[in-house]
């Protein structure tokens, strides 16, 4: 993987989440960092996302 | 005799350098397909959480009347683009995990570059709202 992209993405995400004091998000990221493997089932679950317009209803 | 010792020392010195070089190479662990997959999964999952947190905060501001319709439309547009690219990236990751070859990794990397562009746009839109949330700023924007 392109290291530059990887570092940019991780820094931007983690910095924003931690700097702006969002403890729930920080906990999720921390759990993610403890993960040691990824399965196809994990990916299937991860693909579930809410449509953006639903956050405004 | 002195010359012989010096030559032997030089040979020994070169041998030590070679041994250090070999041991250094052995110690450098190349990244495996499993390592790559895990790193990319964590990256995408982090972006997914960031998207969720960001949209939740902007949605709450909107419900309080603190987000204009134009900004709402823009956030929804980029938020859905980000959802699409994250989903496609996860699908490419599935293919990479199944095949573990360079071709699928290259496709995944190409996709991640597009993802990075959309993610950057989304961050630029969302971070001002995160700052407003963190500082308790309730002005319209």
N, CA and C atoms of all chains as a GROMACS GRO file, in nm:
protein
  594
    1UNK      N    1   0.085  -0.120   0.000
    1UNK     CA    2   0.000   0.000   0.000
    1UNK      C    3   0.088   0.124   0.000
    2UNK      N    4   0.041   0.229  -0.066
    2UNK     CA    5   0.116   0.354  -0.068
    2UNK      C    6   0.124   0.411   0.073
    3UNK      N    7   0.246   0.414   0.128
    3UNK     CA    8   0.264   0.456   0.268
    3UNK      C    9   0.218   0.600   0.291
    4UNK      N   10   0.242   0.685   0.190
    4UNK     CA   11   0.206   0.826   0.205
    4UNK      C   12   0.056   0.841   0.225
    5UNK      N   13  -0.020   0.770   0.142
    5UNK     CA   14  -0.166   0.777   0.152
    5UNK      C   15  -0.212   0.721   0.286
    6UNK      N   16  -0.153   0.608   0.322
    6UNK     CA   17  -0.191   0.542   0.447
    6UNK      C   18  -0.170   0.637   0.566
    7UNK      N   19  -0.053   0.699   0.569
    7UNK     CA   20  -0.022   0.787   0.682
    7UNK      C   21  -0.115   0.909   0.681
    8UNK      N   22  -0.138   0.965   0.563
    8UNK     CA   23  -0.227   1.083   0.553
    8UNK      C   24  -0.366   1.051   0.608
    9UNK      N   25  -0.418   0.936   0.564
    9UNK     CA   26  -0.554   0.898   0.604
    9UNK      C   27  -0.561   0.876   0.755
   10UNK      N   28  -0.467   0.799   0.805
   10UNK     CA   29  -0.471   0.766   0.947
   10UNK      C   30  -0.452   0.891   1.032
   11UNK      N   31  -0.357   0.976   0.993
   11UNK     CA   32  -0.333   1.097   1.073
   11UNK      C   33  -0.455   1.187   1.074
   12UNK      N   34  -0.512   1.207   0.955
   12UNK     CA   35  -0.629   1.296   0.946
   12UNK      C   36  -0.744   1.243   1.030
   13UNK      N   37  -0.769   1.113   1.020
   13UNK     CA   38  -0.881   1.054   1.093
   13UNK      C   39  -0.860   1.059   1.242
   14UNK      N   40  -0.747   1.005   1.284
   14UNK     CA   41  -0.724   0.993   1.428
   14UNK      C   42  -0.706   1.131   1.491
   15UNK      N   43  -0.637   1.220   1.423
   15UNK     CA   44  -0.616   1.354   1.477
   15UNK      C   45  -0.750   1.425   1.499
   16UNK      N   46  -0.836   1.419   1.398
   16UNK     CA   47  -0.966   1.486   1.410
   16UNK      C   48  -1.048   1.426   1.523
   17UNK      N   49  -1.046   1.296   1.532
   17UNK     CA   50  -1.129   1.231   1.635
   17UNK      C   51  -1.079   1.260   1.775
   18UNK      N   52  -0.948   1.251   1.794
   18UNK     CA   53  -0.895   1.270   1.930
   18UNK      C   54  -0.889   1.417   1.968
   19UNK      N   55  -0.847   1.501   1.875
   19UNK     CA   56  -0.831   1.643   1.906
   19UNK      C   57  -0.963   1.706   1.947
   20UNK      N   58  -1.070   1.664   1.881
   20UNK     CA   59  -1.196   1.730   1.909
   20UNK      C   60  -1.276   1.660   2.017
   21UNK      N   61  -1.209   1.576   2.093
   21UNK     CA   62  -1.268   1.520   2.214
   21UNK      C   63  -1.394   1.438   2.191
   22UNK      N   64  -1.384   1.336   2.116
   22UNK     CA   65  -1.499   1.249   2.093
   22UNK      C   66  -1.463   1.111   2.149
   23UNK      N   67  -1.485   1.092   2.279
   23UNK     CA   68  -1.436   0.971   2.344
   23UNK      C   69  -1.491   0.842   2.287
   24UNK      N   70  -1.617   0.843   2.242
   24UNK     CA   71  -1.674   0.720   2.186
   24UNK      C   72  -1.598   0.678   2.061
   25UNK      N   73  -1.574   0.775   1.975
   25UNK     CA   74  -1.501   0.747   1.852
   25UNK      C   75  -1.358   0.702   1.885
   26UNK      N   76  -1.299   0.765   1.986
   26UNK     CA   77  -1.162   0.728   2.025
   26UNK      C   78  -1.158   0.584   2.074
   27UNK      N   79  -1.260   0.543   2.146
   27UNK     CA   80  -1.264   0.404   2.194
   27UNK      C   81  -1.272   0.305   2.077
   28UNK      N   82  -1.354   0.343   1.977
   28UNK     CA   83  -1.367   0.256   1.858
   28UNK      C   84  -1.232   0.240   1.789
   29UNK      N   85  -1.164   0.352   1.775
   29UNK     CA   86  -1.033   0.349   1.708
   29UNK      C   87  -0.936   0.264   1.789
   30UNK      N   88  -0.942   0.279   1.921
   30UNK     CA   89  -0.852   0.203   2.007
   30UNK      C   90  -0.878   0.052   1.992
   31UNK      N   91  -1.005   0.015   1.989
   31UNK     CA   92  -1.039  -0.126   1.969
   31UNK      C   93  -0.987  -0.176   1.835
   32UNK      N   94  -0.997  -0.088   1.737
   32UNK     CA   95  -0.951  -0.122   1.602
   32UNK      C   96  -0.801  -0.149   1.602
   33UNK      N   97  -0.728  -0.067   1.679
   33UNK     CA   98  -0.582  -0.083   1.683
   33UNK      C   99  -0.543  -0.215   1.749
   34UNK      N  100  -0.629  -0.269   1.835
   34UNK     CA  101  -0.597  -0.396   1.900
   34UNK      C  102  -0.629  -0.517   1.813
   35UNK      N  103  -0.696  -0.493   1.701
   35UNK     CA  104  -0.733  -0.603   1.611
   35UNK      C  105  -0.607  -0.661   1.545
   36UNK      N  106  -0.600  -0.794   1.535
   36UNK     CA  107  -0.479  -0.854   1.477
   36UNK      C  108  -0.506  -0.927   1.345
   37UNK      N  109  -0.634  -0.943   1.308
   37UNK     CA  110  -0.662  -1.006   1.178
   37UNK      C  111  -0.796  -0.955   1.124
   38UNK      N  112  -0.817  -0.975   0.995
   38UNK     CA  113  -0.943  -0.935   0.933
   38UNK      C  114  -0.996  -1.052   0.851
   39UNK      N  115  -1.126  -1.077   0.865
   39UNK     CA  116  -1.188  -1.187   0.791
   39UNK      C  117  -1.289  -1.131   0.690
   40UNK      N  118  -1.336  -1.215   0.599
   40UNK     CA  119  -1.436  -1.172   0.501
   40UNK      C  120  -1.567  -1.133   0.571
   41UNK      N  121  -1.596  -1.199   0.682
   41UNK     CA  122  -1.718  -1.166   0.758
   41UNK      C  123  -1.706  -1.025   0.818
   42UNK      N  124  -1.586  -0.991   0.866
   42UNK     CA  125  -1.563  -0.855   0.920
   42UNK      C  126  -1.591  -0.751   0.813
   43UNK      N  127  -1.544  -0.780   0.692
   43UNK     CA  128  -1.561  -0.684   0.582
   43UNK      C  129  -1.709  -0.672   0.544
   44UNK      N  130  -1.777  -0.785   0.541
   44UNK     CA  131  -1.920  -0.784   0.507
   44UNK      C  132  -1.995  -0.695   0.607
   45UNK      N  133  -1.961  -0.709   0.734
   45UNK     CA  134  -2.025  -0.630   0.839
   45UNK      C  135  -1.987  -0.481   0.824
   46UNK      N  136  -1.860  -0.457   0.790
   46UNK     CA  137  -1.810  -0.319   0.780
   46UNK      C  138  -1.875  -0.241   0.666
   47UNK      N  139  -1.927  -0.314   0.565
   47UNK     CA  140  -1.986  -0.245   0.449
   47UNK      C  141  -2.121  -0.180   0.480
   48UNK      N  142  -2.177  -0.214   0.597
   48UNK     CA  143  -2.308  -0.158   0.632
   48UNK      C  144  -2.291  -0.012   0.678
   49UNK      N  145  -2.349   0.078   0.601
   49UNK     CA  146  -2.341   0.221   0.635
   49UNK      C  147  -2.475   0.290   0.609
   50UNK      N  148  -2.502   0.392   0.687
   50UNK     CA  149  -2.629   0.466   0.672
   50UNK      C  150  -2.612   0.572   0.562
   51UNK      N  151  -2.717   0.593   0.482
   51UNK     CA  152  -2.713   0.699   0.380
   51UNK      C  153  -2.700   0.835   0.448
   52UNK      N  154  -2.627   0.925   0.383
   52UNK     CA  155  -2.599   1.056   0.445
   52UNK      C  156  -2.728   1.133   0.477
   53UNK      N  157  -2.829   1.125   0.389
   53UNK     CA  158  -2.951   1.205   0.413
   53UNK      C  159  -3.025   1.163   0.540
   54UNK      N  160  -3.006   1.037   0.582
   54UNK     CA  161  -3.077   0.988   0.701
   54UNK      C  162  -3.028   1.056   0.830
   55UNK      N  163  -2.911   1.113   0.828
   55UNK     CA  164  -2.861   1.184   0.947
   55UNK      C  165  -2.931   1.318   0.966
   56UNK      N  166  -3.002   1.364   0.866
   56UNK     CA  167  -3.066   1.496   0.873
   56UNK      C  168  -3.215   1.486   0.900
   57UNK      N  169  -3.267   1.364   0.915
   57UNK     CA  170  -3.412   1.346   0.938
   57UNK      C  171  -3.444   1.349   1.086
   58UNK      N  172   5.497  -1.089   0.819
   58UNK     CA  173   5.402  -1.138   0.917
   58UNK      C  174   5.298  -1.030   0.951
   59UNK      N  175   5.352  -0.906   0.969
   59UNK     CA  176   5.261  -0.794   1.001
   59UNK      C  177   5.156  -0.777   0.890
   60UNK      N  178   5.205  -0.788   0.763
   60UNK     CA  179   5.117  -0.774   0.649
   60UNK      C  180   5.008  -0.882   0.649
   61UNK      N  181   5.050  -1.002   0.687
   61UNK     CA  182   4.957  -1.114   0.690
   61UNK      C  183   4.846  -1.091   0.793
   62UNK      N  184   4.886  -1.038   0.910
   62UNK     CA  185   4.785  -1.010   1.015
   62UNK      C  186   4.687  -0.903   0.968
   63UNK      N  187   4.742  -0.798   0.903
   63UNK     CA  188   4.658  -0.690   0.855
   63UNK      C  189   4.558  -0.740   0.751
   64UNK      N  190   4.608  -0.822   0.660
   64UNK     CA  191   4.520  -0.878   0.558
   64UNK      C  192   4.411  -0.964   0.622
   65UNK      N  193   4.453  -1.042   0.724
   65UNK     CA  194   4.355  -1.127   0.792
   65UNK      C  195   4.250  -1.040   0.864
   66UNK      N  196   4.297  -0.931   0.927
   66UNK     CA  197   4.203  -0.841   0.996
   66UNK      C  198   4.105  -0.777   0.898
   67UNK      N  199   4.161  -0.740   0.782
   67UNK     CA  200   4.072  -0.679   0.680
   67UNK      C  201   3.966  -0.778   0.635
   68UNK      N  202   4.009  -0.903   0.615
   68UNK     CA  203   3.915  -1.007   0.571
   68UNK      C  204   3.807  -1.029   0.677
   69UNK      N  205   3.855  -1.032   0.804
   69UNK     CA  206   3.762  -1.053   0.915
   69UNK      C  207   3.660  -0.938   0.922
   70UNK      N  208   3.713  -0.816   0.904
   70UNK     CA  209   3.628  -0.697   0.909
   70UNK      C  210   3.520  -0.703   0.800
   71UNK      N  211   3.564  -0.742   0.678
   71UNK     CA  212   3.469  -0.752   0.565
   71UNK      C  213   3.365  -0.860   0.593
   72UNK      N  214   3.414  -0.972   0.651
   72UNK     CA  215   3.323  -1.082   0.683
   72UNK      C  216   3.218  -1.038   0.785
   73UNK      N  217   3.263  -0.960   0.886
   73UNK     CA  218   3.169  -0.912   0.988
   73UNK      C  219   3.064  -0.820   0.925
   74UNK      N  220   3.109  -0.733   0.833
   74UNK     CA  221   3.015  -0.643   0.765
   74UNK      C  222   2.912  -0.723   0.686
   75UNK      N  223   2.962  -0.826   0.614
   75UNK     CA  224   2.870  -0.910   0.536
   75UNK      C  225   2.768  -0.979   0.627
   76UNK      N  226   2.819  -1.032   0.740
   76UNK     CA  227   2.728  -1.101   0.834
   76UNK      C  228   2.622  -1.005   0.890
   77UNK      N  229   2.668  -0.883   0.924
   77UNK     CA  230   2.572  -0.783   0.975
   77UNK      C  231   2.467  -0.749   0.868
   78UNK      N  232   2.516  -0.736   0.743
   78UNK     CA  233   2.423  -0.702   0.633
   78UNK      C  234   2.320  -0.812   0.615
   79UNK      N  235   2.368  -0.938   0.617
   79UNK     CA  236   2.275  -1.051   0.598
   79UNK      C  237   2.174  -1.055   0.714
   80UNK      N  238   2.226  -1.040   0.838
   80UNK     CA  239   2.135  -1.048   0.952
   80UNK      C  240   2.035  -0.932   0.949
   81UNK      N  241   2.081  -0.816   0.899
   81UNK     CA  242   1.991  -0.701   0.886
   81UNK      C  243   1.879  -0.730   0.788
   82UNK      N  244   1.916  -0.794   0.677
   82UNK     CA  245   1.815  -0.829   0.576
   82UNK      C  246   1.716  -0.931   0.632
   83UNK      N  247   1.769  -1.028   0.707
   83UNK     CA  248   1.680  -1.129   0.764
   83UNK      C  249   1.585  -1.067   0.865
   84UNK      N  250   1.635  -0.964   0.936
   84UNK     CA  251   1.552  -0.901   1.039
   84UNK      C  252   1.442  -0.815   0.981
   85UNK      N  253   1.460  -0.764   0.858
   85UNK     CA  254   1.358  -0.678   0.796
   85UNK      C  255   1.242  -0.763   0.747
   86UNK      N  256   1.130  -0.749   0.817
   86UNK     CA  257   1.016  -0.836   0.784
   86UNK      C  258   0.935  -0.775   0.671
   87UNK      N  259   0.925  -0.841   0.555
   87UNK     CA  260   0.843  -0.785   0.448
   87UNK      C  261   0.696  -0.792   0.485
   88UNK      N  262   0.616  -0.696   0.435
   88UNK     CA  263   0.474  -0.699   0.471
   88UNK      C  264   0.405  -0.811   0.395
   89UNK      N  265   0.324  -0.886   0.466
   89UNK     CA  266   0.253  -1.000   0.406
   89UNK      C  267   0.117  -0.951   0.355
   90UNK      N  268   0.048  -1.029   0.270
   90UNK     CA  269  -0.088  -0.991   0.228
   90UNK      C  270  -0.181  -0.970   0.348
   91UNK      N  271  -0.160  -1.050   0.452
   91UNK     CA  272  -0.244  -1.037   0.572
   91UNK      C  273  -0.220  -0.903   0.640
   92UNK      N  274  -0.092  -0.861   0.647
   92UNK     CA  275  -0.058  -0.730   0.707
   92UNK      C  276  -0.123  -0.618   0.626
   93UNK      N  277  -0.108  -0.627   0.492
   93UNK     CA  278  -0.165  -0.524   0.404
   93UNK      C  279  -0.316  -0.515   0.423
   94UNK      N  280  -0.381  -0.633   0.425
   94UNK     CA  281  -0.527  -0.636   0.437
   94UNK      C  282  -0.572  -0.574   0.569
   95UNK      N  283  -0.499  -0.607   0.675
   95UNK     CA  284  -0.536  -0.555   0.807
   95UNK      C  285  -0.519  -0.403   0.812
   96UNK      N  286  -0.410  -0.354   0.756
   96UNK     CA  287  -0.385  -0.208   0.756
   96UNK      C  288  -0.494  -0.136   0.677
   97UNK      N  289  -0.528  -0.190   0.560
   97UNK     CA  290  -0.629  -0.125   0.476
   97UNK      C  291  -0.766  -0.133   0.544
   98UNK      N  292  -0.795  -0.246   0.606
   98UNK     CA  293  -0.922  -0.260   0.677
   98UNK      C  294  -0.933  -0.154   0.788
   99UNK      N  295  -0.826  -0.140   0.867
   99UNK     CA  296  -0.828  -0.042   0.976
   99UNK      C  297  -0.846   0.100   0.921
  100UNK      N  298  -0.779   0.128   0.812
  100UNK     CA  299  -0.789   0.261   0.750
  100UNK      C  300  -0.933   0.290   0.708
  101UNK      N  301  -0.994   0.194   0.638
  101UNK     CA  302  -1.131   0.214   0.589
  101UNK      C  303  -1.231   0.219   0.705
  102UNK      N  304  -1.208   0.136   0.804
  102UNK     CA  305  -1.298   0.132   0.919
  102UNK      C  306  -1.289   0.264   0.996
  103UNK      N  307  -1.169   0.320   1.005
  103UNK     CA  308  -1.150   0.450   1.071
  103UNK      C  309  -1.227   0.559   0.995
  104UNK      N  310  -1.216   0.554   0.862
  104UNK     CA  311  -1.287   0.653   0.780
  104UNK      C  312  -1.438   0.638   0.796
  105UNK      N  313  -1.484   0.514   0.806
  105UNK     CA  314  -1.627   0.489   0.824
  105UNK      C  315  -1.675   0.551   0.956
  106UNK      N  316  -1.596   0.533   1.062
  106UNK     CA  317  -1.634   0.589   1.193
  106UNK      C  318  -1.631   0.742   1.188
  107UNK      N  319  -1.531   0.794   1.119
  107UNK     CA  320  -1.520   0.941   1.106
  107UNK      C  321  -1.642   0.995   1.032
  108UNK      N  322  -1.682   0.925   0.925
  108UNK     CA  323  -1.800   0.965   0.847
  108UNK      C  324  -1.924   0.965   0.937
  109UNK      N  325  -1.940   0.857   1.012
  109UNK     CA  326  -2.057   0.844   1.100
  109UNK      C  327  -2.060   0.957   1.205
  110UNK      N  328  -1.946   0.977   1.270
  110UNK     CA  329  -1.939   1.081   1.374
  110UNK      C  330  -1.964   1.219   1.314
  111UNK      N  331  -1.900   1.246   1.201
  111UNK     CA  332  -1.914   1.376   1.136
  111UNK      C  333  -2.057   1.403   1.092
  112UNK      N  334  -2.118   1.306   1.026
  112UNK     CA  335  -2.256   1.326   0.978
  112UNK      C  336  -2.354   1.339   1.095
  113UNK      N  337  -2.329   1.267   1.204
  113UNK     CA  338  -2.417   1.278   1.322
  113UNK      C  339  -2.413   1.420   1.377
  114UNK      N  340  -2.293   1.475   1.384
  114UNK     CA  341  -2.277   1.610   1.440
  114UNK      C  342  -2.341   1.714   1.348
  115UNK      N  343  -2.315   1.704   1.217
  115UNK     CA  344  -2.374   1.802   1.124
  115UNK      C  345  -2.527   1.787   1.123
  116UNK      N  346  -2.574   1.663   1.129
  116UNK     CA  347  -2.719   1.639   1.134
  116UNK      C  348  -2.783   1.704   1.255
  117UNK      N  349  -2.717   1.694   1.370
  117UNK     CA  350  -2.769   1.757   1.492
  117UNK      C  351  -2.771   1.910   1.478
  118UNK      N  352  -2.666   1.965   1.419
  118UNK     CA  353  -2.662   2.110   1.397
  118UNK      C  354  -2.777   2.152   1.304
  119UNK      N  355  -2.800   2.069   1.202
  119UNK     CA  356  -2.907   2.101   1.106
  119UNK      C  357  -3.044   2.104   1.176
  120UNK      N  358  -3.066   2.005   1.263
  120UNK     CA  359  -3.194   1.997   1.335
  120UNK      C  360  -3.214   2.118   1.426
  121UNK      N  361  -3.103   2.180   1.469
  121UNK     CA  362  -3.112   2.302   1.552
  121UNK      C  363  -3.120   2.426   1.464
  122UNK      N  364  -3.124   2.408   1.332
  122UNK     CA  365  -3.133   2.522   1.240
  122UNK      C  366  -3.001   2.594   1.220
  123UNK      N  367  -2.890   2.524   1.244
  123UNK     CA  368  -2.759   2.590   1.236
  123UNK      C  369  -2.679   2.554   1.110
  124UNK      N  370  -2.745   2.486   1.016
  124UNK     CA  371  -2.677   2.451   0.889
  124UNK      C  372  -2.768   2.496   0.774
  125UNK      N  373  -2.709   2.567   0.678
  125UNK     CA  374  -2.789   2.613   0.563
  125UNK      C  375  -2.825   2.495   0.472
  126UNK      N  376  -2.929   2.514   0.389
  126UNK     CA  377  -2.971   2.408   0.297
  126UNK      C  378  -2.860   2.373   0.198
  127UNK      N  379  -2.788   2.478   0.151
  127UNK     CA  380  -2.679   2.452   0.056
  127UNK      C  381  -2.570   2.364   0.119
  128UNK      N  382  -2.534   2.398   0.244
  128UNK     CA  383  -2.431   2.318   0.312
  128UNK      C  384  -2.480   2.176   0.337
  129UNK      N  385  -2.608   2.165   0.373
  129UNK     CA  386  -2.665   2.031   0.395
  129UNK      C  387  -2.654   1.946   0.268
  130UNK      N  388  -2.692   2.007   0.154
  130UNK     CA  389  -2.686   1.934   0.026
  130UNK      C  390  -2.543   1.889  -0.006
  131UNK      N  391  -2.448   1.979   0.019
  131UNK     CA  392  -2.308   1.947  -0.010
  131UNK      C  393  -2.258   1.834   0.080
  132UNK      N  394  -2.294   1.841   0.209
  132UNK     CA  395  -2.250   1.736   0.303
  132UNK      C  396  -2.312   1.602   0.263
  133UNK      N  397  -2.440   1.602   0.225
  133UNK     CA  398  -2.506   1.477   0.183
  133UNK      C  399  -2.439   1.421   0.057
  134UNK      N  400  -2.411   1.511  -0.038
  134UNK     CA  401  -2.349   1.466  -0.164
  134UNK      C  402  -2.213   1.399  -0.138
  135UNK      N  403  -2.127   1.469  -0.065
  135UNK     CA  404  -1.993   1.414  -0.040
  135UNK      C  405  -2.001   1.294   0.056
  136UNK      N  406  -2.093   1.301   0.151
  136UNK     CA  407  -2.111   1.189   0.246
  136UNK      C  408  -2.151   1.061   0.174
  137UNK      N  409  -2.237   1.074   0.073
  137UNK     CA  410  -2.277   0.956  -0.004
  137UNK      C  411  -2.166   0.909  -0.098
  138UNK      N  412  -2.091   1.004  -0.152
  138UNK     CA  413  -1.976   0.965  -0.237
  138UNK      C  414  -1.875   0.887  -0.152
  139UNK      N  415  -1.856   0.934  -0.028
  139UNK     CA  416  -1.761   0.865   0.061
  139UNK      C  417  -1.812   0.724   0.094
  140UNK      N  418  -1.942   0.715   0.116
  140UNK     CA  419  -2.000   0.582   0.144
  140UNK      C  420  -1.974   0.487   0.027
  141UNK      N  421  -1.998   0.536  -0.095
  141UNK     CA  422  -1.977   0.453  -0.213
  141UNK      C  423  -1.832   0.408  -0.226
  142UNK      N  424  -1.740   0.503  -0.209
  142UNK     CA  425  -1.598   0.468  -0.231
  142UNK      C  426  -1.548   0.376  -0.121
  143UNK      N  427  -1.598   0.393   0.003
  143UNK     CA  428  -1.558   0.302   0.111
  143UNK      C  429  -1.611   0.161   0.081
  144UNK      N  430  -1.736   0.153   0.034
  144UNK     CA  431  -1.794   0.022   0.002
  144UNK      C  432  -1.716  -0.047  -0.110
  145UNK      N  433  -1.686   0.030  -0.216
  145UNK     CA  434  -1.610  -0.029  -0.328
  145UNK      C  435  -1.470  -0.072  -0.279
  146UNK      N  436  -1.410   0.009  -0.192
  146UNK     CA  437  -1.277  -0.026  -0.140
  146UNK      C  438  -1.283  -0.154  -0.058
  147UNK      N  439  -1.389  -0.169   0.022
  147UNK     CA  440  -1.406  -0.293   0.099
  147UNK      C  441  -1.421  -0.412   0.003
  148UNK      N  442  -1.493  -0.391  -0.107
  148UNK     CA  443  -1.512  -0.501  -0.204
  148UNK      C  444  -1.378  -0.539  -0.269
  149UNK      N  445  -1.298  -0.435  -0.302
  149UNK     CA  446  -1.164  -0.463  -0.358
  149UNK      C  447  -1.079  -0.536  -0.255
  150UNK      N  448  -1.096  -0.500  -0.127
  150UNK     CA  449  -1.020  -0.566  -0.021
  150UNK      C  450  -1.058  -0.714  -0.011
  151UNK      N  451  -1.187  -0.742  -0.028
  151UNK     CA  452  -1.233  -0.882  -0.027
  151UNK      C  453  -1.163  -0.962  -0.137
  152UNK      N  454  -1.157  -0.900  -0.256
  152UNK     CA  455  -1.092  -0.969  -0.370
  152UNK      C  456  -0.945  -0.991  -0.338
  153UNK      N  457  -0.881  -0.891  -0.279
  153UNK     CA  458  -0.739  -0.903  -0.246
  153UNK      C  459  -0.715  -1.014  -0.143
  154UNK      N  460  -0.803  -1.023  -0.044
  154UNK     CA  461  -0.788  -1.128   0.058
  154UNK      C  462  -0.804  -1.267  -0.005
  155UNK      N  463  -0.896  -1.276  -0.102
  155UNK     CA  464  -0.918  -1.405  -0.167
  155UNK      C  465  -0.802  -1.443  -0.261
  156UNK      N  466  -0.751  -1.344  -0.336
  156UNK     CA  467  -0.650  -1.376  -0.438
  156UNK      C  468  -0.507  -1.359  -0.389
  157UNK      N  469  -0.487  -1.259  -0.300
  157UNK     CA  470  -0.354  -1.228  -0.244
  157UNK      C  471  -0.248  -1.206  -0.354
  158UNK      N  472  -0.288  -1.146  -0.466
  158UNK     CA  473  -0.188  -1.120  -0.569
  158UNK      C  474  -0.166  -0.970  -0.591
  159UNK      N  475  -0.060  -0.937  -0.665
  159UNK     CA  476  -0.023  -0.796  -0.685
  159UNK      C  477  -0.127  -0.722  -0.768
  160UNK      N  478  -0.191  -0.794  -0.861
  160UNK     CA  479  -0.290  -0.729  -0.948
  160UNK      C  480  -0.406  -0.674  -0.865
  161UNK      N  481  -0.456  -0.756  -0.775
  161UNK     CA  482  -0.570  -0.708  -0.693
  161UNK      C  483  -0.524  -0.600  -0.595
  162UNK      N  484  -0.398  -0.609  -0.551
  162UNK     CA  485  -0.346  -0.504  -0.461
  162UNK      C  486  -0.334  -0.372  -0.536
  163UNK      N  487  -0.290  -0.378  -0.662
  163UNK     CA  488  -0.279  -0.256  -0.743
  163UNK      C  489  -0.416  -0.193  -0.767
  164UNK      N  490  -0.516  -0.276  -0.795
  164UNK     CA  491  -0.653  -0.224  -0.815
  164UNK      C  492  -0.700  -0.158  -0.687
  165UNK      N  493  -0.673  -0.224  -0.575
  165UNK     CA  494  -0.712  -0.170  -0.445
  165UNK      C  495  -0.643  -0.035  -0.420
  166UNK      N  496  -0.514  -0.028  -0.449
  166UNK     CA  497  -0.439   0.097  -0.427
  166UNK      C  498  -0.492   0.210  -0.515
  167UNK      N  499  -0.526   0.178  -0.640
  167UNK     CA  500  -0.581   0.280  -0.730
  167UNK      C  501  -0.713   0.332  -0.674
  168UNK      N  502  -0.792   0.239  -0.625
  168UNK     CA  503  -0.920   0.277  -0.565
  168UNK      C  504  -0.900   0.363  -0.439
  169UNK      N  505  -0.797   0.329  -0.362
  169UNK     CA  506  -0.770   0.404  -0.238
  169UNK      C  507  -0.726   0.547  -0.266
  170UNK      N  508  -0.664   0.568  -0.384
  170UNK     CA  509  -0.626   0.706  -0.419
  170UNK      C  510  -0.749   0.792  -0.443
  171UNK      N  511  -0.848   0.734  -0.509
  171UNK     CA  512  -0.974   0.806  -0.530
  171UNK      C  513  -1.045   0.827  -0.396
  172UNK      N  514  -1.042   0.723  -0.315
  172UNK     CA  515  -1.099   0.732  -0.179
  172UNK      C  516  -1.034   0.849  -0.103
  173UNK      N  517  -0.902   0.859  -0.114
  173UNK     CA  518  -0.829   0.963  -0.041
  173UNK      C  519  -0.876   1.102  -0.082
  174UNK      N  520  -0.902   1.121  -0.213
  174UNK     CA  521  -0.949   1.252  -0.262
  174UNK      C  522  -1.086   1.285  -0.202
  175UNK      N  523  -1.175   1.187  -0.203
  175UNK     CA  524  -1.311   1.211  -0.151
  175UNK      C  525  -1.308   1.230   0.000
  176UNK      N  526  -1.225   1.151   0.065
  176UNK     CA  527  -1.212   1.162   0.211
  176UNK      C  528  -1.163   1.303   0.249
  177UNK      N  529  -1.068   1.354   0.172
  177UNK     CA  530  -1.014   1.488   0.200
  177UNK      C  531  -1.124   1.594   0.185
  178UNK      N  532  -1.205   1.581   0.079
  178UNK     CA  533  -1.317   1.675   0.058
  178UNK      C  534  -1.413   1.668   0.177
  179UNK      N  535  -1.444   1.546   0.218
  179UNK     CA  536  -1.537   1.527   0.330
  179UNK      C  537  -1.479   1.588   0.458
  180UNK      N  538  -1.352   1.564   0.485
  180UNK     CA  539  -1.288   1.619   0.606
  180UNK      C  540  -1.296   1.772   0.606
  181UNK      N  541  -1.266   1.830   0.489
  181UNK     CA  542  -1.268   1.977   0.481
  181UNK      C  543  -1.407   2.033   0.512
  182UNK      N  544  -1.510   1.958   0.472
  182UNK     CA  545  -1.646   2.002   0.501
  182UNK      C  546  -1.684   1.984   0.647
  183UNK      N  547  -1.641   1.873   0.704
  183UNK     CA  548  -1.688   1.831   0.836
  183UNK      C  549  -1.610   1.895   0.952
  184UNK      N  550  -1.480   1.910   0.935
  184UNK     CA  551  -1.397   1.954   1.049
  184UNK      C  552  -1.443   2.087   1.109
  185UNK      N  553  -1.485   2.187   1.028
  185UNK     CA  554  -1.537   2.310   1.092
  185UNK      C  555  -1.655   2.282   1.188
  186UNK      N  556  -1.738   2.184   1.153
  186UNK     CA  557  -1.850   2.150   1.242
  186UNK      C  558  -1.802   2.078   1.367
  187UNK      N  559  -1.698   1.996   1.352
  187UNK     CA  560  -1.641   1.929   1.470
  187UNK      C  561  -1.584   2.033   1.566
  188UNK      N  562  -1.522   2.136   1.510
  188UNK     CA  563  -1.465   2.243   1.593
  188UNK      C  564  -1.578   2.319   1.663
  189UNK      N  565  -1.686   2.346   1.589
  189UNK     CA  566  -1.801   2.414   1.650
  189UNK      C  567  -1.857   2.330   1.766
  190UNK      N  568  -1.866   2.200   1.743
  190UNK     CA  569  -1.917   2.110   1.847
  190UNK      C  570  -1.826   2.113   1.970
  191UNK      N  571  -1.695   2.107   1.943
  191UNK     CA  572  -1.598   2.100   2.053
  191UNK      C  573  -1.593   2.230   2.133
  192UNK      N  574  -1.616   2.343   2.064
  192UNK     CA  575  -1.603   2.473   2.133
  192UNK      C  576  -1.739   2.527   2.180
  193UNK      N  577  -1.846   2.454   2.148
  193UNK     CA  578  -1.978   2.499   2.190
  193UNK      C  579  -2.027   2.620   2.112
  194UNK      N  580  -1.975   2.639   1.993
  194UNK     CA  581  -2.013   2.751   1.907
  194UNK      C  582  -2.148   2.720   1.840
  195UNK      N  583  -2.250   2.800   1.867
  195UNK     CA  584  -2.383   2.773   1.812
  195UNK      C  585  -2.426   2.876   1.707
  196UNK      N  586  -2.329   2.933   1.637
  196UNK     CA  587  -2.364   3.028   1.532
  196UNK      C  588  -2.402   2.951   1.406
  197UNK      N  589  -2.476   3.020   1.319
  197UNK     CA  590  -2.521   2.957   1.196
  197UNK      C  591  -2.406   2.944   1.097
  198UNK      N  592  -2.406   2.836   1.015
  198UNK     CA  593  -2.300   2.822   0.915
  198UNK      C  594  -2.324   2.710   0.820
   0.00000   0.00000   0.00000
